[in-house]
Amino acid sequence: MSVTINGELVPTGGGDSIPLIRSPLVFGRRSSCDVLLDFPNISGKHCEMFFKDGYWTVKDLNSQNGTKVNGVRILNPQPLKPGDEVAIAKHKYTVQYKTTPDVEKKLANMSTEADEVFGTSLLEKAGLSKGREERRPRGFNLTEE
């Protein structure tokens, strides 16, 4: 029987890699999980990874200690680019898989859209506040005397 490996999670600091062999994969402390992480700070069902449209996505399953991507705790499913760091509680891994140029472009567009959505305050979007680059502290003078 042949198994297709769609990438792997490589532990930061060494250890055995976790092959990403099917989708979805549930990570957790329960023996019924696809990937058993038997550590006290891992929830029974901690997170899930799934492969769709040529890229991996991670979703936290309301775990106690959270799931992070590149140091930021995720609240919604997060697409993963090759080389991203995934932290399951405090256990860190680098995701490695091959993409196509079309998938890379799609992932780059997703990152740009997220930056646009989260990089601007609601007041700025509504036109009720100046942008960050337009704000200056009181008494700040650009001209030299």
N, C-alpha and C positions, 0 to 999 in steps of 0.2 A: 504494500500500500504506500503510495507516494503522498507526502504532505507538502503543501505549498506554504512556504514561510513568507509572510508579507512584511518582514522586518523583525526588529528585536528591541527590547528594553535593556540597555547596558547599565548596570549599577555604577553610580559614581563612587569612586574609591576602590573598585574591584569587586570581584565575585562573578558568579555565573549569570550569563545573560538569560533573559526570558524571551523565548521565541514567540512571535505574534503569528500564530498559525491559523486562527479562525476568527470570525466576527459574529457576534460580539464575544468579548472576553470579560468575565466578571472577576475582579480582584478583591480578596478579603481574607478574613481569618477563618471563616466557615469551611469545613471540609467539602461542602458542595460547590464552592467557587471553582472557576476554571483555573485561576492562578491563586494558590494558597500562600498567603503571607502571614505566617504564624508569629506575629509580634503583638504584644499587649496594646500598643497604640493604634493598631489597625482595626477598623470596624469589621463586624461579621461580613457584611457586603459593603465594601468601601467605595469602589468606583468601577466604571465599566469603560472599555475601549471598543470602538467599532470602526471598521474599515468600509468606506463607501466613497464612490466616485474617485478612487485613486489616492485617498489620504485617510489617515487615522484621526479620530476624534476621541477625546476623553470626557467622561461625564461623572461628576461626583454623585454618589448615591446617598446623600444626606448623612455623610460620615461625621463622626464626632470630631476628628482631628483634621479634616479637610484634605483636599487635593489641590495642588498648585501647579501652574505651568509657568516656567521661567520666573519663579519667585512670587507669583500673584495667585492668591486663592481664587478658584473658579466657582461661580455660582450657576453657570449655564454650561452646556456642552461647548468644548473648546477644540477647534481644529489644531492639529499638531503638525508642525513642519519638521523635516529631518533635522536633528541636532537640538531640538527643544528639550528642556529639562522638565521632567514630570516628577513631582514629589508626592508620594502617597504617604500621608502623615509626614514623618521626617525621613522617610526612605526615598532617596533620590536616584533617578534613572535618566539616561539620555535615550531618546527615541531615535532609532536608525531605520530608515527604509528608503527605497528608491522611488523617485517620482518621475513624471514626464514634464516637459516644458509647459504643457497646458495646465497641469495640476499646480506647478510652481507659480504660474501666473494667477491662477484662481486663489491660491493661498495668499499671495501677495496682495491681491485685491481685497480679500477678507480682512487682512491686517490693516490696510489703509482705511477701510470703512469703519473698523472698530476704533481707530485713532480719531477719525472725524467725529464719531458719535460721542466718545468719552473724553475727547480733548477740548470740548467746548462746554461751558456751563449753560444751564437752561436759561439764565438771564441773558447771556450773550446771544443765544439762539433766538430769543424773543425780541432782541434789539433793545433791551433795557439796561445793558451794561456794555462798557467798552471791552474790547479784546485785551488779552494779557499784555500784548506788546504795546498797547496804547496807554496802559495804566502807568502812572508815575507816583512815587511818594510825594506827599505835600512838601513844598519847599525845594523840590528837586529842579535844578536849573540846567538846561543843556548848553547854555552859552557860557563861555569863560569870560571872566572880567579881568 
